[in-house]
Amino acid sequence: MTITHFDAVLLFSLFTSIVFGITQRAQPRMMIRFGAFCFALFVVGTVAGSWLMWLIKH
């Protein structure tokens, strides 16, 4: 089984967002919301950074 760079970023984002949600918020509902927010920011930031690197290269 091989894992692509994008899959690795998604896994990293998922696990990091879980840790951020648990450690940064007190109520379970807020933990889930903050974790989802962090996950979305990680993914959007990765896609934006990828496009930026592509634009710099070309």
Secondary structure, DSSP 4 states (H G I P E B T S, - for coil): ----HHHHHHHHHHHHHHHHHHHH-SSHHHHHHHHHHHHHHHHHHHHHHHHHHHHHH-
